[in-house]
Amino acid sequence: MAVLSSNQHAPNKATRFVGICIQRLGCGLRANFTLRNVIKHIGTEMKYQLYDPTIPKIEVLLLEKRLDDELLYLRDAPNEYSTFDENMEVDYLPEGVPVPVNPEMVKLKPRPWHARLERKNMKGLADLGLEDRFYERAEELATPWEKYDLMKQYRKTIPEEEQKEIFAEVYSELHEVEVMRKKLKRKKVFIKPTKNV
């Protein structure tokens, strides 16, 4: 992808950044994505808001699917997997042709990595070369049922503004319930009678 963004330090000038999309998060007005490229042998990542008014143009230079939704493991891979020409031109896909899948398997550098990748169930990684105990521990900690948890997925996609409205309504209801509970508790308090001598 190529993103053309206005430069806040230089009026009437724009900066173009080319890279591979390694992550997309959020929804609605808070949706964002991260691009990665290796520039002068240094891994560079830029995070953009999808609906940022300072971005006049977003181009898809090469449309293809990868085996994984997130490609954060490219941070731990050799630079060749994340290096793209800054002057890369658009590679158009003929109309009606399905989006091709890139079956490339990424070979990682030796550990340490930025995350426990053996626990992530990544399909686009070559053999990690780890001992069996790492994979056994990954099986113990696996949570395969989470992909069927619709409420968890829904919570991740609620915009922050709506979350505040929902929580405000919930907290007001909880407060009313707490007040009623205290009133009922006062009624139930038993006063022990005293003997008059």
MDAnalysis code that builds the backbone (N, CA, C; Angstrom):
import MDAnalysis as mda
import numpy as np

u = mda.Universe.empty(591, n_residues=197, atom_resindex=np.repeat(np.arange(197), 3), trajectory=True)
u.add_TopologyAttr("name", ["N", "CA", "C"] * 197)
u.add_TopologyAttr("resid", np.arange(1, 198))
u.add_TopologyAttr("resname", ["MET", "ALA", "VAL", "LEU", "SER", "SER", "ASN", "GLN", "HIS", "ALA", "PRO", "ASN", "LYS", "ALA", "THR", "ARG", "PHE", "VAL", "GLY", "ILE", "CYS", "ILE", "GLN", "ARG", "LEU", "GLY", "CYS", "GLY", "LEU", "ARG", "ALA", "ASN", "PHE", "THR", "LEU", "ARG", "ASN", "VAL", "ILE", "LYS", "HIS", "ILE", "GLY", "THR", "GLU", "MET", "LYS", "TYR", "GLN", "LEU", "TYR", "ASP", "PRO", "THR", "ILE", "PRO", "LYS", "ILE", "GLU", "VAL", "LEU", "LEU", "LEU", "GLU", "LYS", "ARG", "LEU", "ASP", "ASP", "GLU", "LEU", "LEU", "TYR", "LEU", "ARG", "ASP", "ALA", "PRO", "ASN", "GLU", "TYR", "SER", "THR", "PHE", "ASP", "GLU", "ASN", "MET", "GLU", "VAL", "ASP", "TYR", "LEU", "PRO", "GLU", "GLY", "VAL", "PRO", "VAL", "PRO", "VAL", "ASN", "PRO", "GLU", "MET", "VAL", "LYS", "LEU", "LYS", "PRO", "ARG", "PRO", "TRP", "HIS", "ALA", "ARG", "LEU", "GLU", "ARG", "LYS", "ASN", "MET", "LYS", "GLY", "LEU", "ALA", "ASP", "LEU", "GLY", "LEU", "GLU", "ASP", "ARG", "PHE", "TYR", "GLU", "ARG", "ALA", "GLU", "GLU", "LEU", "ALA", "THR", "PRO", "TRP", "GLU", "LYS", "TYR", "ASP", "LEU", "MET", "LYS", "GLN", "TYR", "ARG", "LYS", "THR", "ILE", "PRO", "GLU", "GLU", "GLU", "GLN", "LYS", "GLU", "ILE", "PHE", "ALA", "GLU", "VAL", "TYR", "SER", "GLU", "LEU", "HIS", "GLU", "VAL", "GLU", "VAL", "MET", "ARG", "LYS", "LYS", "LEU", "LYS", "ARG", "LYS", "LYS", "VAL", "PHE", "ILE", "LYS", "PRO", "THR", "LYS", "ASN", "VAL"])
u.atoms.positions = np.array([
    [0.835, -1.179, 0.000],
    [0.000, 0.000, 0.000],
    [0.876, 1.239, 0.000],
    [0.317, 2.318, -0.484],
    [0.994, 3.615, -0.458],
    [0.032, 4.627, 0.147],
    [0.518, 5.377, 1.137],
    [-0.301, 6.382, 1.808],
    [0.335, 7.744, 1.588],
    [-0.466, 8.655, 1.081],
    [-0.026, 10.035, 0.881],
    [-0.623, 10.861, 2.013],
    [0.242, 11.434, 2.857],
    [-0.236, 12.194, 4.013],
    [0.362, 13.590, 4.011],
    [-0.431, 14.557, 4.460],
    [0.037, 15.931, 4.535],
    [1.084, 16.063, 5.635],
    [2.096, 16.861, 5.359],
    [3.170, 17.079, 6.325],
    [2.836, 18.308, 7.162],
    [2.612, 18.112, 8.459],
    [2.211, 19.226, 9.309],
    [3.336, 20.237, 9.528],
    [4.586, 19.826, 9.295],
    [5.724, 20.725, 9.492],
    [6.111, 21.460, 8.208],
    [5.545, 21.049, 7.095],
    [5.849, 21.700, 5.818],
    [4.539, 21.909, 5.067],
    [3.948, 23.095, 5.155],
    [2.664, 23.348, 4.478],
    [2.758, 23.116, 2.971],
    [1.651, 22.642, 2.409],
    [1.531, 22.386, 0.971],
    [2.461, 21.270, 0.480],
    [2.951, 20.446, 1.400],
    [3.784, 19.309, 1.011],
    [3.184, 18.035, 1.589],
    [3.376, 16.938, 0.877],
    [2.833, 15.648, 1.313],
    [3.943, 14.609, 1.326],
    [3.785, 13.616, 2.191],
    [4.755, 12.530, 2.321],
    [4.100, 11.236, 1.864],
    [4.828, 10.459, 1.054],
    [4.312, 9.169, 0.569],
    [5.089, 8.049, 1.237],
    [4.357, 7.143, 1.864],
    [4.988, 5.987, 2.513],
    [4.440, 4.715, 1.894],
    [5.346, 3.838, 1.473],
    [4.977, 2.560, 0.855],
    [5.338, 1.442, 1.820],
    [4.442, 0.485, 2.012],
    [4.739, -0.641, 2.885],
    [3.661, -1.699, 2.820],
    [3.923, -2.778, 3.510],
    [2.966, -3.876, 3.583],
    [2.109, -3.691, 4.825],
    [0.823, -3.947, 4.705],
    [-0.102, -3.795, 5.832],
    [0.059, -5.011, 6.749],
    [0.552, -4.762, 7.963],
    [0.795, -5.871, 8.890],
    [-0.290, -5.991, 9.952],
    [-1.133, -4.962, 10.085],
    [-2.187, -5.026, 11.101],
    [-3.279, -4.016, 10.796],
    [-4.508, -4.412, 11.083],
    [-5.648, -3.491, 10.984],
    [-6.491, -3.654, 12.238],
    [-6.814, -2.527, 12.872],
    [-7.543, -2.560, 14.135],
    [-8.696, -1.571, 14.119],
    [-9.610, -1.746, 15.073],
    [-10.690, -0.788, 15.271],
    [-11.764, -0.873, 14.202],
    [-12.759, -0.014, 14.371],
    [-13.853, 0.057, 13.420],
    [-14.401, 1.468, 13.425],
    [-15.203, 1.769, 12.437],
    [-15.798, 3.103, 12.355],
    [-14.733, 4.175, 12.208],
    [-14.946, 5.310, 12.863],
    [-14.026, 6.427, 12.750],
    [-12.692, 6.160, 13.437],
    [-12.630, 5.134, 14.270],
    [-11.386, 4.823, 14.977],
    [-10.601, 3.697, 14.312],
    [-10.972, 3.310, 13.117],
    [-10.241, 2.267, 12.402],
    [-8.847, 2.761, 12.039],
    [-7.858, 1.877, 12.187],
    [-6.484, 2.242, 11.849],
    [-5.752, 1.048, 11.267],
    [-4.647, 1.304, 10.609],
    [-3.836, 0.239, 10.025],
    [-2.363, 0.613, 10.126],
    [-1.507, -0.409, 10.088],
    [-0.065, -0.216, 10.235],
    [0.649, -0.746, 9.001],
    [1.531, 0.069, 8.443],
    [2.344, -0.325, 7.294],
    [3.791, -0.507, 7.740],
    [4.468, -1.449, 7.110],
    [5.882, -1.714, 7.431],
    [6.709, -1.765, 6.157],
    [7.875, -1.160, 6.228],
    [8.838, -1.197, 5.130],
    [10.241, -1.083, 5.723],
    [11.221, -1.609, 5.018],
    [12.616, -1.489, 5.440],
    [13.256, -0.413, 4.583],
    [13.649, 0.686, 5.223],
    [14.245, 1.819, 4.516],
    [15.666, 2.011, 5.020],
    [16.624, 1.922, 4.116],
    [18.052, 2.037, 4.460],
    [18.435, 1.069, 5.582],
    [17.978, -0.177, 5.424],
    [18.300, -1.286, 6.329],
    [17.707, -1.118, 7.729],
    [16.722, -0.247, 7.878],
    [16.059, -0.050, 9.173],
    [14.569, -0.305, 8.997],
    [14.030, -1.209, 9.801],
    [12.595, -1.495, 9.747],
    [11.795, -0.295, 10.224],
    [10.893, 0.173, 9.375],
    [10.092, 1.364, 9.691],
    [8.614, 1.016, 9.619],
    [7.877, 1.434, 10.641],
    [6.434, 1.204, 10.663],
    [5.713, 2.529, 10.849],
    [4.619, 2.678, 10.136],
    [3.786, 3.882, 10.229],
    [2.354, 3.437, 10.512],
    [1.761, 4.056, 11.529],
    [0.374, 3.747, 11.875],
    [-0.497, 4.912, 11.437],
    [-1.552, 4.609, 10.687],
    [-2.433, 5.644, 10.133],
    [-3.864, 5.401, 10.598],
    [-4.574, 6.498, 10.835],
    [-6.017, 6.424, 11.055],
    [-6.686, 6.374, 9.680],
    [-7.601, 5.444, 9.498],
    [-8.203, 5.234, 8.186],
    [-8.949, 6.468, 7.681],
    [-9.608, 7.196, 8.591],
    [-10.397, 8.364, 8.192],
    [-9.734, 9.673, 8.612],
    [-8.409, 9.669, 8.668],
    [-7.668, 10.879, 9.026],
    [-7.811, 11.925, 7.907],
    [-8.277, 13.138, 8.224],
    [-8.452, 14.153, 7.168],
    [-7.146, 14.632, 6.544],
    [-6.000, 14.325, 7.181],
    [-4.713, 14.738, 6.605],
    [-4.198, 13.733, 5.579],
    [-4.972, 12.665, 5.329],
    [-4.578, 11.665, 4.318],
    [-5.461, 11.858, 3.089],
    [-4.919, 12.479, 2.029],
    [-5.753, 12.683, 0.828],
    [-5.869, 11.449, -0.059],
    [-4.921, 10.488, 0.087],
    [-4.926, 9.369, -0.862],
    [-4.327, 8.110, -0.237],
    [-5.032, 6.987, -0.413],
    [-4.527, 5.667, -0.022],
    [-4.616, 4.768, -1.253],
    [-3.484, 4.198, -1.659],
    [-3.440, 3.347, -2.850],
    [-3.112, 1.909, -2.475],
    [-3.786, 0.971, -3.093],
    [-3.423, -0.441, -2.975],
    [-2.563, -0.770, -4.184],
    [-1.270, -0.949, -3.956],
    [-0.334, -1.173, -5.066],
    [-0.357, -2.620, -5.535],
    [-0.478, -3.543, -4.603],
    [-0.511, -4.965, -4.950],
    [-1.559, -5.639, -4.070],
    [-2.624, -6.120, -4.695],
    [-3.724, -6.741, -3.960],
    [-3.513, -8.249, -3.903],
    [-3.330, -8.759, -2.681],
    [-3.186, -10.202, -2.486],
    [-3.530, -10.550, -1.046],
    [-3.928, -11.796, -0.845],
    [-4.233, -12.281, 0.500],
    [-3.001, -12.993, 1.059],
    [-2.883, -12.972, 2.369],
    [-1.838, -13.728, 3.059],
    [-2.488, -14.834, 3.878],
    [-1.673, -15.742, 4.362],
    [-2.205, -16.880, 5.111],
    [-2.673, -16.499, 6.508],
    [-2.223, -15.338, 7.004],
    [-2.598, -14.882, 8.345],
    [-3.234, -13.506, 8.267],
    [-4.101, -13.198, 9.241],
    [-4.755, -11.891, 9.284],
    [-3.778, -10.791, 9.672],
    [-2.888, -11.085, 10.626],
    [-1.891, -10.117, 11.073],
    [-0.502, -10.622, 10.713],
    [0.339, -9.714, 10.288],
    [1.699, -10.078, 9.872],
    [2.736, -9.445, 10.793],
    [2.421, -9.365, 12.085],
    [3.340, -8.742, 13.034],
    [4.644, -9.519, 13.161],
    [4.629, -10.798, 12.767],
    [5.859, -11.584, 12.849],
    [6.918, -11.128, 11.842],
    [6.550, -10.265, 10.914],
    [7.559, -9.735, 9.979],
    [8.606, -8.892, 10.707],
    [8.290, -8.435, 11.918],
    [9.271, -7.702, 12.721],
    [10.449, -8.597, 13.093],
    [10.181, -9.898, 13.212],
    [11.225, -10.845, 13.607],
    [11.789, -11.610, 12.424],
    [11.402, -11.229, 11.216],
    [11.860, -11.909, 10.007],
    [12.995, -11.107, 9.364],
    [13.775, -11.732, 8.486],
    [14.810, -10.976, 7.764],
    [14.202, -9.827, 6.957],
    [15.014, -8.823, 6.691],
    [14.520, -7.600, 6.036],
    [13.930, -7.845, 4.654],
    [14.344, -8.910, 3.995],
    [13.894, -9.150, 2.616],
    [12.379, -9.339, 2.521],
    [11.748, -9.790, 3.612],
    [10.297, -10.008, 3.593],
    [9.511, -8.704, 3.711],
    [10.163, -7.634, 4.158],
    [9.457, -6.368, 4.376],
    [10.022, -5.225, 3.544],
    [10.839, -5.525, 2.564],
    [11.466, -4.472, 1.771],
    [10.684, -4.246, 0.477],
    [10.274, -2.985, 0.266],
    [9.512, -2.629, -0.933],
    [10.055, -1.320, -1.486],
    [10.057, -1.221, -2.806],
    [10.556, -0.019, -3.473],
    [9.640, 1.159, -3.170],
    [10.247, 2.286, -2.786],
    [9.457, 3.480, -2.456],
    [8.738, 4.049, -3.676],
    [9.243, 3.743, -4.870],
    [8.621, 4.231, -6.110],
    [7.780, 3.144, -6.780],
    [7.332, 2.194, -6.028],
    [6.554, 1.068, -6.558],
    [5.275, 1.575, -7.224],
    [4.979, 1.013, -8.389],
    [3.782, 1.401, -9.142],
    [2.650, 0.417, -8.877],
    [1.440, 0.822, -9.232],
    [0.251, -0.012, -9.015],
    [0.268, -1.209, -9.959],
    [0.035, -2.399, -9.385],
    [-0.085, -3.621, -10.175],
    [-1.572, -3.974, -10.234],
    [-2.205, -3.616, -11.349],
    [-3.665, -3.774, -11.453],
    [-4.037, -5.239, -11.623],
    [-5.144, -5.616, -10.982],
    [-5.680, -6.962, -11.090],
    [-6.829, -6.921, -12.090],
    [-6.847, -7.810, -13.089],
    [-7.936, -7.790, -14.071],
    [-9.298, -7.949, -13.401],
    [-10.297, -7.297, -13.968],
    [-11.635, -7.325, -13.393],
    [-12.217, -8.734, -13.453],
    [-12.844, -9.142, -12.366],
    [-13.466, -10.463, -12.301],
    [-12.534, -11.567, -11.841],
    [-11.251, -11.265, -11.713],
    [-10.284, -12.282, -11.269],
    [-10.276, -12.320, -9.741],
    [-10.352, -13.515, -9.120],
    [-10.316, -13.584, -7.651],
    [-8.976, -13.102, -7.103],
    [-9.008, -12.593, -5.889],
    [-7.781, -12.084, -5.267],
    [-6.834, -13.258, -5.003],
    [-5.601, -13.189, -5.520],
    [-4.669, -14.312, -5.336],
    [-4.187, -14.416, -3.892],
    [-3.843, -15.641, -3.481],
    [-3.305, -15.900, -2.145],
    [-1.804, -16.100, -2.264],
    [-1.061, -15.358, -1.469],
    [0.397, -15.487, -1.453],
    [0.776, -16.601, -0.476],
    [1.259, -17.752, -0.973],
    [1.538, -18.890, -0.080],
    [2.927, -18.842, 0.548],
    [3.615, -17.715, 0.452],
    [4.997, -17.617, 0.940],
    [5.083, -17.913, 2.437],
    [6.016, -18.789, 2.803],
    [6.259, -19.127, 4.206],
    [7.446, -18.305, 4.692],
    [7.257, -17.604, 5.788],
    [8.278, -16.692, 6.314],
    [9.182, -17.434, 7.283],
    [10.475, -17.320, 7.065],
    [11.472, -17.912, 7.953],
    [11.951, -16.830, 8.910],
    [11.820, -17.070, 10.206],
    [12.162, -16.064, 11.211],
    [13.636, -16.112, 11.583],
    [14.096, -14.988, 12.148],
    [15.440, -14.938, 12.728],
    [15.432, -15.775, 14.013],
    [16.621, -16.086, 14.553],
    [16.645, -16.827, 15.827],
    [15.995, -16.023, 16.953],
    [15.523, -16.739, 17.979],
    [14.923, -16.084, 19.135],
    [15.941, -15.167, 19.795],
    [15.472, -14.140, 20.564],
    [14.110, -13.877, 21.028],
    [13.264, -13.161, 19.985],
    [11.945, -13.389, 20.067],
    [10.976, -12.736, 19.202],
    [10.138, -11.762, 20.024],
    [9.364, -10.947, 19.344],
    [8.554, -9.945, 20.050],
    [7.328, -10.562, 20.731],
    [7.004, -11.812, 20.389],
    [5.845, -12.483, 20.991],
    [6.066, -13.986, 20.948],
    [5.239, -14.719, 21.701],
    [5.295, -16.186, 21.694],
    [4.575, -16.687, 20.454],
    [5.278, -16.725, 19.354],
    [4.629, -17.021, 18.076],
    [4.160, -18.467, 17.982],
    [4.759, -19.369, 18.752],
    [4.316, -20.770, 18.710],
    [2.912, -20.923, 19.293],
    [2.444, -19.903, 20.041],
    [1.105, -19.960, 20.637],
    [0.052, -19.275, 19.779],
    [0.457, -18.673, 18.682],
    [-0.467, -17.864, 17.882],
    [-1.128, -18.655, 16.746],
    [-0.647, -19.856, 16.480],
    [-1.207, -20.686, 15.410],
    [-1.145, -19.981, 14.051],
    [0.042, -19.480, 13.718],
    [0.261, -18.776, 12.454],
    [0.492, -19.778, 11.323],
    [-0.196, -19.555, 10.201],
    [-0.076, -20.467, 9.063],
    [1.044, -20.058, 8.115],
    [1.442, -18.793, 8.146],
    [2.435, -18.303, 7.197],
    [3.859, -18.382, 7.678],
    [4.098, -19.102, 8.772],
    [5.455, -19.235, 9.304],
    [6.038, -20.584, 8.945],
    [7.319, -20.569, 8.569],
    [8.025, -21.822, 8.359],
    [8.303, -22.458, 9.721],
    [8.853, -23.648, 9.724],
    [9.128, -24.354, 10.980],
    [9.959, -23.476, 11.905],
    [9.481, -23.306, 13.146],
    [10.157, -22.427, 14.099],
    [11.383, -23.067, 14.722],
    [11.494, -24.369, 14.625],
    [12.676, -25.054, 15.148],
    [12.750, -25.054, 16.673],
    [11.595, -25.127, 17.338],
    [11.574, -25.120, 18.801],
    [11.453, -26.545, 19.337],
    [11.781, -26.698, 20.621],
    [11.639, -27.996, 21.272],
    [10.158, -28.320, 21.484],
    [9.878, -29.604, 21.710],
    [8.492, -30.054, 21.876],
    [7.810, -29.402, 23.074],
    [8.570, -29.069, 24.121],
    [7.951, -28.511, 25.326],
    [7.260, -27.172, 25.047],
    [7.767, -26.416, 24.066],
    [7.139, -25.141, 23.718],
    [5.750, -25.376, 23.117],
    [5.655, -26.384, 22.235],
    [4.377, -26.680, 21.591],
    [3.391, -27.317, 22.576],
    [3.903, -28.128, 23.520],
    [3.028, -28.715, 24.543],
    [2.423, -27.630, 25.425],
    [3.255, -26.661, 25.781],
    [2.750, -25.549, 26.605],
    [1.739, -24.716, 25.818],
    [1.983, -24.549, 24.520],
    [1.046, -23.791, 23.683],
    [-0.314, -24.490, 23.628],
    [-0.323, -25.823, 23.567],
    [-1.587, -26.574, 23.553],
    [-2.337, -26.412, 24.875],
    [-1.587, -26.368, 25.994],
    [-2.222, -26.199, 27.299],
    [-2.911, -24.838, 27.406],
    [-2.303, -23.813, 26.822],
    [-2.827, -22.453, 26.944],
    [-3.768, -22.051, 25.805],
    [-3.984, -22.954, 24.877],
    [-4.818, -22.623, 23.708],
    [-6.260, -22.366, 24.127],
    [-6.900, -21.417, 23.438],
    [-8.319, -21.105, 23.677],
    [-9.057, -21.102, 22.334],
    [-9.248, -22.289, 21.744],
    [-9.868, -22.336, 20.411],
    [-11.327, -21.900, 20.394],
    [-11.989, -21.895, 21.560],
    [-13.402, -21.524, 21.614],
    [-13.617, -20.020, 21.436],
    [-12.573, -19.218, 21.580],
    [-12.755, -17.770, 21.511],
    [-13.221, -17.292, 20.134],
    [-12.879, -18.038, 19.097],
    [-13.322, -17.612, 17.766],
    [-14.831, -17.749, 17.601],
    [-15.484, -18.510, 18.491],
    [-16.938, -18.636, 18.447],
    [-17.623, -17.688, 19.432],
    [-16.851, -16.922, 20.188],
    [-17.411, -16.007, 21.183],
    [-17.864, -14.728, 20.481],
    [-19.142, -14.676, 20.122],
    [-19.665, -13.538, 19.372],
    [-19.658, -12.255, 20.191],
    [-19.893, -12.359, 21.501],
    [-19.899, -11.161, 22.340],
    [-18.512, -10.534, 22.414],
    [-17.492, -11.359, 22.468],
    [-16.125, -10.826, 22.522],
    [-15.803, -10.092, 21.222],
    [-16.189, -10.673, 20.097],
    [-15.966, -10.013, 18.814],
    [-16.774, -8.723, 18.729],
    [-18.000, -8.751, 19.241],
    [-18.853, -7.558, 19.213],
    [-18.248, -6.431, 20.051],
    [-17.741, -6.785, 21.236],
    [-17.147, -5.771, 22.108],
    [-15.941, -5.103, 21.452],
    [-15.200, -5.871, 20.657],
    [-14.022, -5.298, 19.988],
    [-14.408, -4.312, 18.889],
    [-15.619, -4.441, 18.365],
    [-16.019, -3.600, 17.229],
    [-16.895, -2.417, 17.618],
    [-17.234, -2.271, 18.927],
    [-18.064, -1.140, 19.344],
    [-17.210, 0.113, 19.395],
    [-17.604, 1.180, 18.712],
    [-16.849, 2.444, 18.813],
    [-16.855, 2.975, 20.242],
    [-15.834, 3.751, 20.580],
    [-15.666, 4.233, 21.956],
    [-16.836, 5.096, 22.407],
    [-17.396, 5.895, 21.485],
    [-18.523, 6.754, 21.850],
    [-19.716, 5.918, 22.312],
    [-19.992, 4.832, 21.569],
    [-21.110, 3.968, 21.944],
    [-20.824, 3.240, 23.249],
    [-19.556, 2.872, 23.466],
    [-19.199, 2.203, 24.716],
    [-19.522, 3.093, 25.910],
    [-19.195, 4.383, 25.799],
    [-19.460, 5.304, 26.908],
    [-20.954, 5.399, 27.199],
    [-21.772, 5.445, 26.144],
    [-23.230, 5.498, 26.338],
    [-23.731, 4.228, 27.017],
    [-23.234, 3.081, 26.555],
    [-23.675, 1.800, 27.121],
    [-23.284, 1.705, 28.589],
    [-22.013, 2.041, 28.904],
    [-21.549, 1.934, 30.287],
    [-22.262, 2.937, 31.193],
    [-22.562, 4.131, 30.679],
    [-23.297, 5.118, 31.483],
    [-24.679, 4.578, 31.847],
    [-25.346, 3.949, 30.883],
    [-26.673, 3.378, 31.145],
    [-26.587, 2.225, 32.144],
    [-25.566, 1.371, 31.972],
    [-25.400, 0.235, 32.885],
    [-25.110, 0.718, 34.300],
    [-24.222, 1.710, 34.434],
    [-23.857, 2.204, 35.766],
    [-25.047, 2.875, 36.456],
    [-25.887, 3.584, 35.698],
    [-27.069, 4.209, 36.314],
    [-28.033, 3.137, 36.824],
    [-28.202, 2.063, 36.046],
    [-29.066, 0.954, 36.487],
    [-28.488, 0.288, 37.730],
    [-27.185, 0.064, 37.745],
    [-26.544, -0.561, 38.903],
    [-26.691, 0.316, 40.149],
    [-26.590, 1.630, 39.943],
    [-26.736, 2.546, 41.075],
    [-28.153, 2.465, 41.659],
    [-29.159, 2.421, 40.798],
    [-30.549, 2.302, 41.262],
    [-30.759, 0.989, 42.022],
    [-30.181, -0.098, 41.505],
    [-30.316, -1.394, 42.184],
    [-29.661, -1.340, 43.558],
    [-28.501, -0.691, 43.642],
    [-27.787, -0.583, 44.928],
    [-28.599, 0.236, 45.937],
    [-29.226, 1.312, 45.480],
    [-30.054, 2.141, 46.362],
    [-31.244, 1.333, 46.886],
    [-31.897, 0.583, 46.007],
    [-33.032, -0.250, 46.426],
    [-32.594, -1.319, 47.425],
    [-31.438, -1.886, 47.209],
    [-30.925, -2.922, 48.110],
    [-30.696, -2.350, 49.508],
    [-30.147, -1.127, 49.555],
    [-29.900, -0.491, 50.859],
    [-31.216, -0.195, 51.581],
    [-32.241, 0.264, 50.825],
    [-33.545, 0.538, 51.436],
    [-34.158, -0.735, 52.029],
    [-34.103, -1.842, 51.268],
    [-34.639, -3.109, 51.755],
    [-33.858, -3.611, 52.963],
    [-32.572, -3.362, 52.974],
    [-31.745, -3.804, 54.089],
    [-32.132, -3.068, 55.368],
    [-32.426, -1.778, 55.221],
    [-32.842, -0.997, 56.391],
    [-34.155, -1.532, 56.972],
    [-35.085, -1.926, 56.112],
    [-36.371, -2.447, 56.565],
    [-36.211, -3.766, 57.301],
    [-35.233, -4.564, 56.877],
    [-35.062, -5.896, 57.458],
    [-34.249, -5.886, 58.749],
    [-33.684, -4.747, 59.107],
    [-32.864, -4.697, 60.323],
    [-33.738, -5.010, 61.539],
    [-33.325, -5.954, 62.313],
    [-34.096, -6.370, 63.494],
    [-33.572, -5.634, 64.725],
    [-34.486, -4.971, 65.416],
    [-34.116, -4.252, 66.626],
    [-34.478, -5.107, 67.824],
    [-33.489, -5.487, 68.583],
    [-33.721, -6.358, 69.732],
    [-34.434, -5.574, 70.841],
    [-35.561, -6.084, 71.329],
    [-36.288, -5.340, 72.394],
    [-35.509, -5.381, 73.722],
    [-35.606, -4.306, 74.424],
    [-34.916, -4.217, 75.725],
    [-35.925, -4.425, 76.854],
    [-35.482, -5.089, 77.930],
    [-36.350, -5.339, 79.093],
    [-36.352, -4.125, 79.992],
    [-37.563, -3.761, 80.417],
    [-37.693, -2.666, 81.372],
    [-37.756, -3.243, 82.787],
    [-36.829, -2.897, 83.629],
    [-36.798, -3.426, 84.983],
    [-37.385, -2.421, 85.948],
])
